[in-house]
Amino acid sequence: MKTRCSWCGSDPLYVAYHDHEWGVPLHDDRRLFEFLILDGAQAGLSWLTILNKRENYRRAFDNFDIERIARYDEADVARLLADAGIVRNRLKINAAIGNARASLQVQAEFGSLDAYFWRFVDGQPVRNAWRNLAEVPAHTPVSDAMSRDLKKRGFKFVGSTICYAFMQAAGMVNDHTTDCFRYKEVGR
């Protein structure tokens, strides 16, 4: 039996996410945007709740096509607020649309979201060596800096804790605990 990070539990969706996605360095702009929006949607909820709704989010938000979402109008907001498959929170929905618009500006300035986000870790994943979940921080000076910069650029639902969760999910930091079988695999 494989040892996994203690937060993973036994839900098959959570296990698959842990084993195949979480902590794997991600460089695709659409997927980075997706993770940023989903991490913001998670605020106040469990990640498993969001994972269970991820396919609905992909459908509702045009598979996280940044340019399309940036063009959403009030009719799209009304459509999303009526969609029981996602978290129907007006602030989070408006944030996703605003974040798409801000992402276009970041892409214009830096060439890609990938270049923008990965500069916070000098282009390389930070390899931590936590022995247990209690050692893993909720935020770091790097996520604090990312949060400040994103907010300055007009992004919403990007507090430091959300940014750190995003960094973990996108593989900018390897926060698998050292006893987890993925710790060494992700660190290669």
N, C-alpha and C positions, 0 to 999 in steps of 0.2 A: 504494500500500500504506500502511495506517495504521500509525503508530508507537504502540506500547503500552508500558506499564511493563515493564521488563525481567523482572520476576518472572513475568509472564503465560505465557510460552512459547507453544506452538502447539497444545496439547490443546484440542479444540473446546469441551469443558465449561468449562475454565479461561478460554478466550477469551470465551465467552458470559457467564460470571460477571463477568469484568473489565469487559466492554463494557456490561453492563446492570444490574449490581447493586452491585458494590464501590464504595463511596464515595458512593452516592446517599443523601441524607438519608432516614432511615427513622423513621416515627412510629407504626407499628402495634405494639401491645403484643405480640401473638402472634409477629410476625416478630422483634421485638427479643429476646424470650425465646428463640426458635429460634436466632438468631445467638449469643446468650450461651452456650447449651448446646453448640452445635456448635463454637464457639471453645474451650470447655473440653474437649470431646471430642478436639480436635486436639492437645492437649498431648502432645508427644513424637512426633507424626506429621506428615505433610504435609497441607496444606490440600486438595490434590487428592484424597488418600485420603478425606477427609471429604466433599468435594463428590460423589465417586463413590458415597458411601453416604447422601447427603442424603435421597433419596426413601425409602430404607429407614428412616431415622430418623423421617421424617414419618409413615410407616405405623406403626412400632413405638411411637412416642410420641404417638399420637392427634392428629397434625397440630399438635403443640405446644400443645394446649389446656391452659393453665396449671391451671385448676381440676381437670380430670380427672387430670392428672399428680400434683397435690398429694394426691390420694386413693389413689395407688398403694400397694400393700401388698407383703408378701413374695412372694406369688404373681406379682405383676407383675415384681418383681425377677428371680425365677426365669425367667419368660417372656423377659425382655430378655437375661438371661445366656445363654439358649439360642438367641438370634436371631443367626445368622451374618451377617446383613445390616448389623449395626452393630458398633461397637467394644465387645466384650464385656469390659468392665473394671468390676468391682463398684464400685470407688470412684467412677468417672465416672457410672455409672448411679445410684448412691445420691445423688451430688451433683446430678444433674438433678432428682431427686424432691425433695430438700431445697431446691433453688433454686426450684422451683415453689412450695413452701410459703412460702419467704421472699419470693417475688415477690408473693404474695397480700397479705402484710403491707405491702410497699412500695406496692402499689396502694391499699390501705386508707389509708395515711398520706399519699401524694402525689396520689392520684386516678388515677394511671396509671404504668406503667413509663416511658412516654414523658416525662412531666413529671420523673420522678426522674432518668433518665439525662441528658436534655438540659440540666438545670440545671448540670451540670459544665462545659458550654461556653456558659453564658448563653443557651441557646436557639438559638444560631447555629453553623453549622459553622466550625471553624478552617480557614482556607485557608493551607496551607503552600506553599512554592515550592521543593521539592527538585529539583535538576537530575538526580540519579541515585539509585539505590537505596541506595548506600553512605551517603548523607546522612540517610536515614529512620531515626529512632530506634526502638529496640525498646520503649521506654516513655518516658513524660514525667511531669512533676510532676502533671498532671491525671489520667493513668491511675493514678499512684501513689495519689492521693487517692481515686479511684473504687474501687480495689482495697481500700484500708483500710476504706472505708465499707461496701462489700459484705460483706467478711469480718466486720465488726462486726455486721452484720445476719444473719449465719449462712450466707451464700453460700459455696460451695466451688468450687475450680478457677477462681478469679477473681484470679490474681496480676496484677501490673501489666502484664506482657507480654501476657497473655490479654486484659486490659481494653483495652490499646491496639489489639490486633488487632480487637477488637469495635468500638471507636470508628471504626477505619478502615472496617470492613465496613458499619457502620450510617450512614456519612456524617457522623459527628460531627467528623471531620477529613478534609480533602481531601488525601490523600497520593499522588495520581497525580503522577508526575514531570512537570515543566513541558513536556517534549517529547511527552508522551502526548496523543493526541487527546481523551481524556476529561477532561483537566485543566480546560480551559475550559468544556466542556459541563456538568460537575458543578458548577462554580463559579458558574453563572448564578443 
